[in-house]
Amino acid sequence: MRGGQVRGLRAARSVLLCAIPILAMLFSFGVPSRLGANLLQEQFLGVILMLVLVSVFLFVPAARRGAGRTIPWYDFILSLLSVIVGGYLVVYYPRIVNEIGELTPDKVILGSIAFVLVMEACRRMTGWVLLIIAGIFVLYAHYSYLFPGILNTRGISWSRIAVHLYIDPNSLLGIPLTIVATIVVAFILFGQVLFATGGGAFFTDVATALLGRFRGGAAKMSVVSSALFGTISGSPVANVVMVGTVSIPLMKHTGYKGHVAAAIESVAATGGQLMPPVMGAAAFVMAEFLGMPYGQVAIAALVPALLYYVALFVQVDLEAGRTGITRVPEKEIPSLVGVLQKGWIFIVPIAVIVYLLFFLNLEAGKAAYYAAAATIPASFLRRDSRINLRKILLILEGTGQALLEVAVVCAVAGIVIGALTLTGLAFIFTLFVDMMGTSNTFYILILTGIVSLVLGMGMPTTAVYVIVALTVAPALTKLGIQPLAAHMFVFYYAMLSMITPPICIASFAGAAIAGASPMLTGYTCMRLGIIAYLVPFIFVYDPLLLFQGPAVLIVPAFFTAAVGTAIIGISMAGYFTRPIGWPVRVLLAGAGIGLLIPPGGPIAYSWAANAVGGAVSLLFIVVEWRNRKAIAAIASTAPGTPSGRPRANAPLQDE
């Protein structure tokens, strides 16, 4: 390819990607209507869909081996078809609204083309898994008359399916794509602005300065920095790549095994989807499904997210104690005062977004745009963080690039929603649960978790959440489970698919950086993230951990759950002041689960579970502490021991 052509393609790529966040911002603030253009939301989505599809077909090759070569002729044809499909919605949707049920040839043809284009874009961005699952739902819509029992319904013609999926506001142009184009894009832009001004390095430096001097400091730095990164990212794989390229080599350098270092980073990064104020894209979709402000969803997610990181932090510390891993080298630890003096400006946009979301209850998208805007003037207070025109273009382009995958995924999720509404399949699942009865709630929850994990093999969290939330969550609410708890349960298990073998994308990303076994990394991730598999069952039966209830009950529930989480972490690590045998580990796991149950809630014998769990935990800690003092006293009198003290961080063995 000639130099001029390369420059032309780069310019075209930049224009297309920059146009996506710019147009999204203009629509969010109602600029078209103020200029006299009454643009329907579906017309706006048609523009975004067109730009996303054209960008995918021009700049994401159909096969990996085709990367870097001249754009093939068929990608130009696909791009042209994308312009036609999106342009038709932009130009004719005001007319389509009045004839949405009519099956005209133009709608049937363009609807069929749109379906093929979105599926191909999905294959290029995420692989075959989501494409196949979406295809199954669409095939069911037509061939449902062949299925037995309650799944047998009247099949729908291909023409009606194509038109419904294309123009119906509950399908391709439905909630998922709307969330992406109005909210997710704003938070991606906010994250891009923050990182362009040095916010990512600031978070990493703060974590290193706070924790680098303690044992296992490199891993603790990874946990904290990934949690902080997750508050502005919400993307597990992006979190692993951005933080892990620094933290994983540092953890290996200080003594952690490769698969353990990769697992720590992967679990910490995946938890970023749970960490307010900026959770994963699925959380915004959840808020829309539940009809509540995003701020309420974020508040409900706070305590479970903190428990997630407490369990991980405890295991990281005990892993360091068990293997004798020490602190980060002194020369690599920055001064906390120096870091804060240099980067305090990055606290401003975080404070702005928290204030706007949780105190003013502003729309999530606008809050993110205002926080991004607040970052720009703050950046001029530091020479090396100042925003210039080149950085602005890179920020816009990076936002558009980051939006491509999530936009395509949500477009496919919209198609799945359209197939569900067309066939009534979601109501069939509800009927199935009714047939099982309320006495089988626990088994239904287990089945829901397994379905979420299986669907999540190779699928993004948002797509898994949408499919399971629409098919199973309504059935869970019919069992008497609060809607927020039901949807949060689905969200958790959709997220856990990122670290649960055999296909765990976040774990694989961490293993690639560490040069470790992907499967061994995945199994280690399950151990480190164990609390996330347990907590959803607790808040389904008692939503106190979701801030649903009186404060007089929420506070003790959080305290006992935090202690229980730490005890479970000790059980999973198999170490406290010395290695712990399996019988004691099992006993501690039971005690920790007992403490997880909120005291005074509706779960039977909750106070008894807390009392027994607390007693067992206290007895264990007292015995281990006294044993540690006894061993230290013996070691101090042993001949040949320097300074009369045992080697620092050496694991203590059973007598």
LINURUR-V439970 format. One record per pair of residues at least 24 apart in sequence whose C-alpha atoms are under 8 Angstrom apart, sorted by the first residue. I is the first residue (numbers start at 0). J is the second residue. If there is no record, write none. Layout:
# LINURUR-V439970
{{I	J} {I	J}}
This chain:
# LINURUR-V439970
{{0	68} {0	69} {12	54} {12	58} {13	396} {14	396} {15	50} {15	54} {16	50} {16	54} {16	395} {16	396} {16	397} {16	398} {16	399} {16	400} {17	392} {17	395} {17	396} {17	398} {17	399} {18	50} {18	399} {19	47} {19	50} {19	51} {19	399} {20	184} {20	185} {20	188} {20	395} {20	398} {20	399} {21	395} {23	47} {23	180} {23	181} {23	184} {24	181} {24	185} {24	368} {27	181} {27	364} {27	365} {28	365} {39	93} {41	88} {41	89} {41	92} {41	168} {41	172} {42	88} {42	89} {42	90} {42	92} {43	89} {44	172} {44	176} {44	177} {44	180} {45	85} {45	86} {45	88} {45	89} {45	172} {46	85} {46	86} {46	89} {47	180} {48	85} {49	81} {49	82} {49	84} {49	85} {49	86} {50	82} {51	403} {51	406} {51	407} {52	78} {52	81} {52	116} {52	117} {52	120} {52	407} {53	77} {53	78} {53	79} {53	81} {53	82} {54	78} {54	403} {55	120} {55	123} {55	124} {55	403} {56	120} {59	123} {59	124} {60	123} {61	123} {62	123} {77	116} {80	112} {81	113} {81	116} {84	109} {84	110} {84	112} {84	113} {88	166} {95	166} {99	166} {99	167} {102	158} {102	159} {102	162} {106	161} {106	162} {106	165} {107	158} {107	159} {107	161} {107	162} {109	165} {110	161} {110	162} {110	164} {110	165} {110	166} {111	161} {111	162} {111	165} {113	165} {114	161} {114	164} {114	165} {117	407} {117	410} {117	411} {118	411} {120	407} {121	404} {121	407} {121	408} {121	411} {124	404} {124	407} {125	404} {125	408} {125	457} {125	458} {126	457} {128	456} {128	457} {128	458} {129	411} {129	457} {129	458} {129	462} {130	411} {133	411} {133	412} {133	414} {133	415} {136	415} {136	418} {136	419} {137	415} {137	418} {140	418} {140	421} {140	422} {149	427} {150	424} {150	427} {152	422} {160	418} {160	421} {163	417} {163	421} {164	414} {164	417} {164	418} {167	417} {169	413} {169	416} {169	417} {169	420} {170	413} {170	414} {170	415} {170	416} {170	417} {170	418} {171	410} {171	411} {171	412} {171	413} {171	414} {171	417} {172	410} {172	413} {173	413} {174	284} {174	287} {174	413} {175	284} {175	409} {175	410} {175	412} {175	413} {176	406} {176	409} {176	410} {176	413} {178	283} {178	284} {179	280} {179	402} {179	405} {179	406} {179	409} {180	406} {181	364} {182	283} {182	363} {182	364} {182	365} {183	280} {183	283} {183	364} {184	364} {184	398} {184	402} {185	364} {185	365} {185	367} {185	368} {186	231} {186	232} {186	277} {186	364} {186	367} {186	368} {187	232} {187	398} {187	401} {187	402} {188	367} {188	368} {188	371} {188	394} {188	395} {188	398} {189	231} {189	367} {189	368} {189	370} {189	371} {190	231} {190	232} {190	371} {191	394} {191	397} {191	398} {192	371} {192	374} {192	375} {192	394} {193	345} {193	371} {193	374} {195	384} {195	386} {195	390} {195	394} {196	378} {196	383} {196	384} {196	385} {196	386} {197	384} {198	342} {198	345} {199	228} {201	338} {201	342} {201	345} {202	227} {202	228} {203	242} {204	333} {204	335} {204	338} {205	335} {205	338} {205	339} {207	332} {207	333} {208	332} {208	333} {208	334} {208	335} {208	338} {209	335} {211	326} {211	327} {211	328} {211	332} {212	326} {212	327} {212	329} {212	332} {213	325} {213	326} {213	327} {214	316} {214	319} {214	320} {214	324} {214	325} {214	326} {214	327} {215	253} {215	315} {215	316} {215	318} {215	319} {215	320} {215	324} {215	325} {215	326} {215	327} {216	325} {216	326} {216	327} {217	246} {217	249} {217	250} {217	253} {217	326} {217	327} {218	246} {218	250} {218	260} {218	263} {218	264} {218	315} {219	312} {219	315} {219	316} {220	246} {221	246} {221	247} {221	263} {221	264} {221	267} {222	263} {222	264} {222	267} {222	268} {222	308} {222	311} {222	312} {223	267} {225	264} {225	267} {225	268} {225	271} {226	267} {226	268} {226	270} {226	271} {226	274} {226	308} {227	271} {228	271} {229	268} {229	270} {229	271} {229	272} {229	274} {229	277} {229	278} {230	271} {230	274} {230	275} {230	276} {230	277} {230	278} {231	276} {231	277} {231	278} {232	271} {232	277} {232	278} {232	279} {233	271} {233	272} {233	273} {233	274} {233	277} {233	278} {233	279} {233	280} {234	268} {234	269} {234	271} {234	272} {234	279} {235	265} {235	268} {235	269} {235	270} {235	271} {235	272} {235	497} {235	505} {236	268} {236	269} {236	504} {236	505} {236	508} {238	268} {238	269} {238	271} {239	264} {239	265} {239	268} {239	505} {239	508} {239	509} {240	508} {240	509} {243	509} {243	512} {244	512} {247	509} {247	512} {247	513} {248	513} {253	324} {253	325} {253	326} {253	327} {254	324} {255	319} {255	324} {257	510} {257	513} {257	514} {257	515} {258	510} {258	513} {258	515} {258	516} {258	517} {258	519} {258	520} {258	523} {259	520} {259	523} {260	513} {261	506} {261	509} {261	510} {261	512} {261	513} {261	515} {261	520} {262	506} {262	509} {262	510} {262	520} {262	521} {262	523} {262	524} {262	527} {263	311} {263	315} {263	524} {263	527} {264	509} {265	498} {265	505} {265	506} {265	508} {265	509} {265	524} {266	311} {266	498} {266	505} {266	506} {266	524} {266	527} {266	528} {267	308} {267	311} {268	505} {269	494} {269	495} {269	497} {269	498} {269	505} {270	304} {270	307} {270	308} {272	494} {273	300} {273	301} {273	303} {273	304} {274	300} {274	301} {274	304} {274	305} {275	300} {275	301} {276	352} {276	353} {279	461} {280	461} {281	460} {281	461} {281	462} {281	464} {281	465} {281	490} {282	490} {284	465} {285	486} {289	482} {289	483} {292	360} {292	362} {293	356} {293	362} {293	363} {294	356} {294	357} {294	360} {294	363} {295	357} {296	483} {298	545} {298	546} {299	544} {299	545} {299	546} {299	547} {300	545} {301	545} {302	544} {302	545} {302	546} {302	557} {303	531} {303	534} {303	544} {303	545} {306	530} {306	560} {306	561} {306	564} {307	528} {307	530} {307	531} {309	561} {309	564} {309	565} {310	527} {310	528} {310	529} {310	530} {310	564} {310	565} {310	567} {310	568} {311	527} {311	528} {311	568} {313	565} {313	568} {313	569} {314	527} {314	568} {314	569} {314	571} {314	572} {317	569} {317	572} {317	574} {317	575} {318	572} {318	574} {319	648} {320	574} {320	576} {320	648} {320	649} {320	650} {321	574} {321	577} {321	578} {321	648} {321	649} {321	650} {322	648} {322	649} {322	650} {323	647} {323	648} {323	649} {323	650} {324	648} {325	648} {341	381} {344	374} {344	377} {344	378} {344	380} {345	374} {345	377} {347	373} {347	374} {347	377} {348	373} {348	374} {408	459} {408	461} {408	462} {409	461} {409	462} {411	462} {412	462} {412	465} {412	466} {415	466} {416	465} {416	466} {416	469} {419	469} {424	470} {425	469} {425	470} {425	471} {425	473} {426	470} {428	470} {428	471} {428	474} {429	470} {429	471} {429	473} {429	474} {429	475} {429	477} {430	474} {432	474} {432	475} {433	474} {433	477} {436	478} {437	478} {440	478} {444	536} {447	471} {447	489} {448	489} {448	492} {451	489} {451	492} {451	493} {451	496} {452	492} {452	493} {452	495} {452	496} {452	499} {453	496} {455	493} {455	496} {455	497} {456	496} {456	497} {456	501} {456	502} {456	503} {457	502} {457	503} {457	504} {460	490} {460	493} {460	494} {460	496} {460	497} {461	493} {463	493} {464	489} {464	490} {464	493} {480	539} {480	540} {481	539} {481	542} {484	535} {484	538} {484	539} {484	542} {484	545} {485	539} {487	535} {488	535} {488	536} {488	539} {491	531} {491	535} {492	532} {495	531} {495	532} {498	524} {498	525} {499	524} {499	525} {526	571} {527	568} {527	571} {530	564} {530	567} {534	595} {537	595} {537	596} {540	601} {540	602} {541	597} {541	600} {541	601} {541	602} {543	597} {543	600} {544	597} {552	597} {552	598} {552	599} {552	600} {555	597} {555	598} {556	595} {556	596} {556	597} {556	598} {557	597} {559	594} {559	595} {559	596} {559	597} {559	609} {560	594} {560	595} {560	596} {560	597} {561	595} {562	591} {562	594} {563	590} {563	591} {563	592} {563	593} {563	594} {563	595} {563	612} {564	591} {564	592} {564	595} {565	591} {566	590} {566	591} {566	616} {567	591} {567	592} {575	623} {576	623} {576	624} {576	627} {576	650} {576	651} {577	650} {577	651} {577	652} {577	653} {578	650} {578	651} {578	652} {578	653} {587	615} {587	616} {590	615} {590	616} {591	616}}
